[in-house]
Amino acid sequence: MADEIEDELLTSGAPAGARIGLRTELIRRFEVSPSVMNEALRILRDRDLVTVKPGAHGGVFVANPAAQVRLGNLDLWFRQLRLDPKHLFEARVYLEDLFATVALTRATPEDIRAMQWALEEMRAVSGDPRSFLEATMRFHLAIARASRIEVLIGFYESIITVLGATLVRASYASDQHEEMMRHNLEVHANMAAAIRDQDAVALDKILVLHHRDLIWASDPSRSPHVDDE
């Protein structure tokens, strides 16, 4: 019941302070007992998603809505994340550029195999948006580890751990997601091939394509690194 109400809040994009309804209204709408609704509301309060106010002007209200960001063809929602997820993804992208450039000269055959395994996983789970995001982050982590820049790898691992731990929902933003996922997979496969072949020119072109696939929630018309292109 709590998950169902949370899904409604995520899809509606209701802001903090928005009134969801009276408890009795929710009981009638969802056709559950008062005890079930009370427990669901307790869970949602523990998640810091709703507040319940008594009185004539009371009811159930949105407390802290999940933060949303669009990344490529993925709509992502994060709960209890103190930073704007857009900022974390932006930091992730800048680090990924650096790692790919350095991995071009440092990657071993074992590193290339790790990238290929991650690509195979991306292909296998492309129908599941959350699993696809997680597999994509593992692909970029394989590139990061190939750079051998240990301090920055630690920062990168922290970023993806935080994103993974606070992600509550992922969905495809377009009905054309199958075509877009094929394009995304091709870009990542070409990235791995450029690193394998130590082809700096090809890698630069692929990174530009990769950036153009990113759509930020604050301004979908702009992508990091390619503002003037």
C-alpha positions as CSV (number, residue, x, y, z in Angstrom):
1,M,0.0,0.0,0.0
2,A,2.8,2.4,0.9
3,D,4.7,1.6,-2.3
4,E,1.5,2.2,-4.4
5,I,1.0,5.6,-2.8
6,E,4.6,6.4,-3.3
7,D,4.4,5.4,-7.0
8,E,1.5,7.8,-7.4
9,L,3.5,10.6,-5.8
10,L,6.4,10.0,-8.1
11,T,4.4,9.9,-11.3
12,S,2.3,13.0,-10.3
13,G,5.3,15.0,-9.4
14,A,3.3,16.6,-6.5
15,P,5.4,19.3,-4.7
16,A,6.1,19.5,-1.0
17,G,2.9,20.7,0.9
18,A,0.5,19.3,-1.7
19,R,-2.6,17.8,-0.1
20,I,-3.1,14.1,-1.0
21,G,-6.4,13.8,0.8
22,L,-8.1,12.9,4.0
23,R,-7.2,9.5,5.6
24,T,-10.8,8.4,5.2
25,E,-10.8,9.4,1.6
26,L,-7.7,7.3,1.0
27,I,-9.3,4.3,2.8
28,R,-12.3,4.5,0.5
29,R,-10.2,5.1,-2.7
30,F,-7.9,2.2,-2.1
31,E,-10.5,0.0,-0.5
32,V,-8.4,-1.0,2.5
33,S,-9.1,-1.2,6.2
34,P,-8.2,1.7,8.6
35,S,-5.4,-0.4,10.1
36,V,-3.8,-1.1,6.7
37,M,-3.9,2.6,5.8
38,N,-2.5,3.6,9.2
39,E,0.4,1.3,8.7
40,A,1.0,2.5,5.1
41,L,1.0,6.1,6.3
42,R,3.4,5.2,9.1
43,I,5.8,3.7,6.5
44,L,5.5,6.8,4.3
45,R,6.2,9.1,7.3
46,D,9.3,7.0,8.1
47,R,10.4,7.5,4.5
48,D,9.8,11.3,5.0
49,L,7.4,11.3,2.1
50,V,4.2,12.4,3.9
51,T,2.9,14.3,6.9
52,V,-0.5,13.7,8.5
53,K,-2.2,16.7,10.1
54,P,-5.4,16.5,12.2
55,G,-8.3,18.9,12.2
56,A,-10.8,20.3,9.7
57,H,-8.1,21.5,7.4
58,G,-5.9,18.5,8.0
59,G,-5.2,15.4,6.0
60,V,-2.3,13.7,4.3
61,F,0.3,16.0,2.7
62,V,3.5,15.6,0.6
63,A,6.5,16.1,2.9
64,N,9.7,15.7,0.9
65,P,9.1,14.5,-2.7
66,A,11.6,12.3,-4.4
67,A,14.1,14.2,-6.5
68,Q,13.8,13.4,-10.2
69,V,16.3,13.7,-13.0
70,R,16.3,12.6,-16.7
71,L,19.4,10.8,-17.9
72,G,19.2,9.9,-21.6
73,N,16.0,8.0,-22.0
74,L,15.7,7.2,-18.3
75,D,13.5,9.0,-15.8
76,L,15.1,8.5,-12.4
77,W,13.7,9.2,-8.9
78,F,15.9,9.4,-5.7
79,R,14.8,9.5,-2.1
80,Q,16.6,10.9,0.9
81,L,19.4,12.2,-1.3
82,R,20.9,15.4,0.2
83,L,22.4,16.6,-3.1
84,D,20.7,17.3,-6.3
85,P,21.1,14.1,-8.3
86,K,21.9,16.2,-11.4
87,H,25.1,17.4,-9.7
88,L,26.1,13.8,-8.9
89,F,25.6,12.7,-12.5
90,E,27.5,15.7,-13.8
91,A,30.4,14.9,-11.5
92,R,30.1,11.3,-12.7
93,V,30.3,12.3,-16.3
94,Y,33.4,14.5,-15.9
95,L,35.2,11.7,-14.1
96,E,34.2,9.2,-16.8
97,D,35.7,11.4,-19.4
98,L,39.0,11.5,-17.5
99,F,39.0,7.8,-16.8
100,A,38.4,6.9,-20.5
101,T,41.2,9.2,-21.7
102,V,43.7,7.7,-19.3
103,A,42.5,4.1,-19.8
104,L,43.3,4.5,-23.4
105,T,46.9,4.0,-22.6
106,R,46.7,1.9,-19.4
107,A,43.9,-0.6,-20.0
108,T,45.1,-4.3,-19.9
109,P,43.4,-7.2,-21.7
110,E,41.7,-8.1,-18.4
111,D,40.3,-4.5,-18.2
112,I,38.9,-4.9,-21.8
113,R,37.3,-8.2,-20.8
114,A,35.6,-6.5,-17.8
115,M,34.2,-3.8,-20.2
116,Q,32.9,-6.5,-22.5
117,W,31.3,-8.4,-19.7
118,A,29.5,-5.2,-18.6
119,L,28.4,-4.6,-22.2
120,E,26.9,-8.1,-22.3
121,E,25.1,-7.4,-19.1
122,M,23.7,-4.1,-20.5
123,R,22.4,-5.9,-23.5
124,A,20.8,-8.7,-21.4
125,V,18.9,-6.2,-19.1
126,S,18.1,-3.5,-21.6
127,G,14.4,-4.1,-21.0
128,D,14.7,-3.2,-17.3
129,P,15.5,0.5,-16.9
130,R,16.9,0.2,-13.4
131,S,19.1,-2.8,-14.2
132,F,20.3,-1.1,-17.4
133,L,21.4,1.9,-15.4
134,E,23.2,-0.3,-12.9
135,A,24.9,-2.3,-15.7
136,T,25.9,1.0,-17.4
137,M,27.5,2.2,-14.2
138,R,29.4,-1.1,-13.9
139,F,30.7,-0.6,-17.5
140,H,32.0,2.8,-16.6
141,L,33.5,1.5,-13.4
142,A,35.5,-1.0,-15.4
143,I,36.9,1.9,-17.4
144,A,37.6,3.8,-14.2
145,R,39.5,0.9,-12.7
146,A,41.5,0.6,-16.0
147,S,42.8,4.1,-15.4
148,R,44.6,3.1,-12.2
149,I,43.9,6.6,-10.7
150,E,43.1,5.1,-7.3
151,V,42.0,8.2,-5.4
152,L,39.5,9.3,-8.1
153,I,38.3,5.8,-8.5
154,G,37.4,5.9,-4.8
155,F,35.4,9.1,-5.4
156,Y,33.7,7.6,-8.4
157,E,32.7,4.4,-6.4
158,S,31.2,6.6,-3.7
159,I,29.1,8.5,-6.2
160,I,27.7,5.4,-7.8
161,T,27.1,3.8,-4.4
162,V,25.1,6.8,-3.3
163,L,23.1,6.9,-6.5
164,G,22.3,3.2,-6.3
165,A,21.3,3.3,-2.6
166,T,18.9,6.2,-3.0
167,L,17.3,5.3,-6.4
168,V,13.7,4.4,-5.7
169,R,12.3,4.2,-9.3
170,A,13.5,4.1,-12.9
171,S,11.4,4.2,-16.0
172,Y,11.9,4.8,-19.7
173,A,10.9,8.3,-20.7
174,S,9.9,7.4,-24.3
175,D,8.0,4.7,-26.1
176,Q,10.9,4.5,-28.5
177,H,13.2,3.3,-25.8
178,E,14.2,0.1,-27.7
179,E,15.7,2.1,-30.5
180,M,17.4,4.5,-28.1
181,M,18.8,1.6,-26.1
182,R,20.3,0.1,-29.2
183,H,22.0,3.4,-29.9
184,N,23.2,3.7,-26.4
185,L,24.6,0.2,-26.5
186,E,26.4,1.0,-29.8
187,V,28.0,4.1,-28.2
188,H,29.3,2.2,-25.2
189,A,30.5,-0.7,-27.4
190,N,32.4,1.8,-29.6
191,M,33.9,3.4,-26.5
192,A,35.3,0.1,-25.3
193,A,36.6,-0.6,-28.8
194,A,38.4,2.8,-29.0
195,I,40.1,2.1,-25.6
196,R,41.0,-1.4,-26.7
197,D,42.5,0.0,-30.0
198,Q,44.1,3.0,-28.3
199,D,42.3,5.2,-30.8
200,A,42.2,8.7,-29.3
201,V,40.5,10.3,-32.3
202,A,37.7,7.7,-32.2
203,L,37.3,8.0,-28.4
204,D,36.9,11.8,-28.6
205,K,34.1,11.4,-31.2
206,I,32.4,8.7,-29.1
207,L,32.6,10.9,-25.9
208,V,30.8,13.7,-27.8
209,L,28.0,11.3,-28.8
210,H,27.8,10.0,-25.3
211,H,27.4,13.6,-23.9
212,R,24.6,14.3,-26.5
213,D,22.7,11.3,-25.2
214,L,22.4,13.0,-21.8
215,I,19.4,15.1,-21.1
216,W,19.4,17.0,-17.8
217,A,16.1,17.6,-16.0
218,S,16.9,21.3,-15.4
219,D,17.4,22.1,-19.1
220,P,16.8,19.3,-21.6
221,S,18.2,21.3,-24.5
222,R,21.7,21.3,-23.1
223,S,24.2,18.6,-22.3
224,P,27.5,18.8,-20.4
225,H,30.7,19.5,-22.3
226,V,28.9,20.3,-25.7
227,D,27.3,23.6,-24.8
228,D,28.8,25.4,-27.7
229,E,28.6,22.7,-30.4
